[in-house]
Amino acid sequence: MTSYSIGLNDYLNRLNDAHYNQNGQGVAMLLSFRQSHVMSDHLIIEKPERAVGNIIYAPMDDVVLAHLKVVKGYHQSNVLDMWRAQTTMVAAVARFMTESKEENWMLPMMNTVVLELRLQSISADAESVRVDSTKPGELLEKTADSLMTCFRVCAADTRSGEAESKRWGLLYLVNQFFKIYFKINKLNLCKPMIRAIESLSFKDQYPLSQLITYKYYTGRKAMFDSDFATANTALSFAFQRCHQRSHKNKRRILIYLLPVKMLIGYIPKKSLLLKYNLKEFMDLV
């Protein structure tokens, strides 16, 4: 049976197997609204509590029930219902993590759930402004509040050994906060996030992709604070380590890095500006 037509019990058994085997990536995929199982009509039932409870045990059952509500919202094209259910899902994941002592296999699940809440919040915020006359950015702020529950769980895990620590989830979370705070123009809220990362003994051991994102945003923050030396170091790190084929991302970094370089006396080559289609800087060199 394909994921497009997967039955509820089959779906729950697959999820239970991944959970039992502590397969974080497998659980994450089965709880993602960007995977093909969400297209199955068989996952939409009026009261799924009994079916879920027969296969999935607490506290994972609350995570799954919330995801099924996300799937229902997806089928109804209701972005606000999806966002509300995903918010519930993030809270359930935080409870699950709290009860899972001295293990961090579930971090891929957390990463997927918090990423998708942020992604959903963008369209949900626009819809809320349209139908409920809320202020732009209000749902994004509420999303940041929801993500904070997972942040606290990860930050508080100081007793586990380094390899099993949930603090390995902090950088991914902080990058999600950055994307929200920059979007709603509340850069002052980035400061405690930066302190949390900089205090970690293993801060340089995170995956390179996460470090690049972190340096990009901390560089931009330093630029706005007129700390050009820090901005130069952070943005240069992001540019130099960003994959050569990631032309779009390297260009995005240069938009902030080049003004910083110029302020400290560096004049970029025209060949660099042409390569990344940065013609707006041509008159300055």
N, C-alpha and C positions, 0 to 999 in steps of 0.2 A: 504494500500500500504506500503510495506517495504521500509526502507531507501535505500536498494540496487537498487530499481527501482523508487524512488520518482521522481515525475515530478517537473519542475522548479517552477510553481505557488504554488504547495502544499508546497514545501520547503520554498519559500519566505513567504507564509502565516504563517507557523510555526515560522519562524524567526521573523516576524513582531509581532506576538502574544507575544513571549518571550520578545521582546524589549519593547512593550507597557506595559507589566506587570513588567518591570524592573527585569526580571529573569536573573541575571548575569550568573548563571551556565547553564541555558538553551541556552542562546545566545552563550556562550563559546563552547558548544558542537556542535552547528550548524555551527560554524565557525572554527572547527578543522579539519585538514586534516587527523587526525587519527580516525575519526568516519566513520561509514558505508555509509553515504550519498554520500561521495566522489566517490563511486563506480558506482553511477548512471550515465548512458550515457545521461539521459535527462537534466542534468545540463550543458551539453556542447552545447552551441549555439553560432553562429558566432558573433552576436551583442546583448548582453543581456541588454544593457542600458535601453531600453524602458520598457522591462518586469520588471526589477528591480525598475525603477523609478515609475511605476504604483502602486507599493505595499510598497516599502521601501523609506522613506523620508530622505533627507539630515539631518545630515552628515553621517548617517549610510549607505547610499547607496554606498558610495565610499568604505567602508569596505567590503561590500558584493560583489561588482564588483571585487575587488582585490582577494577575496577568490575564486570566480568562475574561475579566471585565475590560481590560485593555483591548483584547481581541474582539469583544462584543462592540466596543466603541468604534473599532476599526471597520467592522462590517456595517455599522450604521453611519459611517463617515462623520462621527461626532468627535471633533478634536478636543472639546472641553471635557467630555466624559473620559476620553483616553487619558488626558492629562491628570484628571482627578484620580483615576484608577492607578496610574503610574506613580503618583504621589503616595498613595496607600502602599504600593508595592515597595517603594524605597524605604518607608517606615518599617515594613515587614522584614526587609532584608537587614536593616539595622538591628532589629530584635534577634533575627537568626544569627547574625554575627556575634552579638553580645553573648548568646548562649553557647556558641561554639568556641570553647576555651582552647588556647594554645595551638591554634591551627589557622591557616590562611588560604586554604585551597579554594575558598569561595570568592576570592578577590576578582577573578574574571566575571563572575556573576554580578558582583557589586558594580564593576566598571560598566558593564552593559546596561544595567538598570539606571544608573545615574546619568550616563550619556543620553539614554533615550528619554529620560525625563527632561533634560535640558533641550533636546531637539524638539520634543513635543511642546515645550513651553513657548517656543517662538510662534508657532501657528496658533496655539491656544490663547496666547496673550493678544494677538491681533483679533481673534474671534471674540474674545471677552470685551475688548474695546468696542467692537462693532455692535454686539448684542446686549451687553450689560453696562456700557458706558463707563467701564473701569479706566483708570489712568494707564497710559502706555507704560509698560515695564512692571506693572503690579504683579502679574503672574510670574514674571522672571524673578522678582524679589522673593516671592513665596517659594519658588523652586529652589533658590539658594538656601532658604531656611530649611527646606526638606533635606537637601544634601548635607546640611550641617549635622544631622543625626548620624550619618555614616562617618563624617569627619571626626566627630567626638569618639565614636567607637574605635576607629583606627588610631587616633592620637593617644587614647587611654591604654592601649595595649603595650605596656612597658614591661610586663613580667614574662612574656613569652621570649624564647630564644630568638636571636635575630632572624634566622631562616624561617621561623614560623610566625613572625610578627605581622600583625595586620597593618603596621605602619608602612609596609610596602605599598599599601593602597593610597597613601596620602598624596603623592605627587599627581596621580591621575585625578583625584578629587580637586586638588588645588587648581589644576589646569581648567577644570570645568567651572570653578568659581571665577577664575580670571575671565573666561569667555562671557560669563554673565555680567560681571562687574564692569567690564569695558563696554559692554553693550548698553548698560543702563547708566553709564558715566558715574560710577561710584568707586573710583580708583582708590580712595582712602581705605576701603575695606580689604584691599589686597595686602596691606602691611602685615597684619597678624598671620596671614597665610604664608607670606615670605619668611617670617620669623620661624614658623613651624617647620618649614623645609630646611632652612639654613642651620637649625639646631640639630639635625639628624647626623649621626656619625657616618651613615652610609648614603648620604645625599647624592654622591657622584656615581653610585652604582645602579641607579634606576635605568630602565630601558632608554636607549638613545633618543627614540622618538618622543618620549615624555620629557626628557631633558631639553630637547630642542624647543618644544612648545613652551616650557617653563622659562627658558632663557629669552625667548621672543617677547613674552609678556613682561617679564621683569625688566628687560631692556627698555621696553616702551614706557613702563612705569618710571624708571630712572630718568628717562628722557624728559618726561613731563615734570619731574621733580628738579630738573636742571642739573642732575648728577650725570654729566656727560661721560666721565671716565667709566663709571659702572655701566652706563648704557652701551658704550662702545664695546666693552668686554663681553657683555651678555649677548648683544646682537651679532657681534663678530662670531662668537661661539655658534649661535644658531645658523648663521649663513654658511660658515665653513663646514659644518657637519651635516647640514641639510643635503640630501641626496642630489647628485648632479642632474638627475632626470626630473627632479621636482622643481621644474622651471617656475611654475606659478608661485610656489611657496618661497623660493629664493628671491623672486621679484618682490613679494610682499615684505620680506625682511629688509631688502634694500631700500624700500620706501622710507623706512625709519633709520636705517643704519647710515645712509649717505648724508643726510643733514647733520647727524652727530659727527661723522668723519670730517665734514667741512668745518664744523665749529671748532674742531681741535687741529685744523690746519691741513687736512688731507684733501687733495683734489682728485676726484675719480677720473679714470681714463674714459675717453669717448667710446672705446670699443666695449667697455662694460655696460655703458648706458644703452648702446645699440643692441647688445646681446639680450638685455632684459627689457627692452622697449620702454626705457625711462627717459623719453624725450623731454619731459618737463624739467629735467636737470641740465639739459644741453646748454642753455644760455648762461649757466653758472660756471662752466668749465672752459 
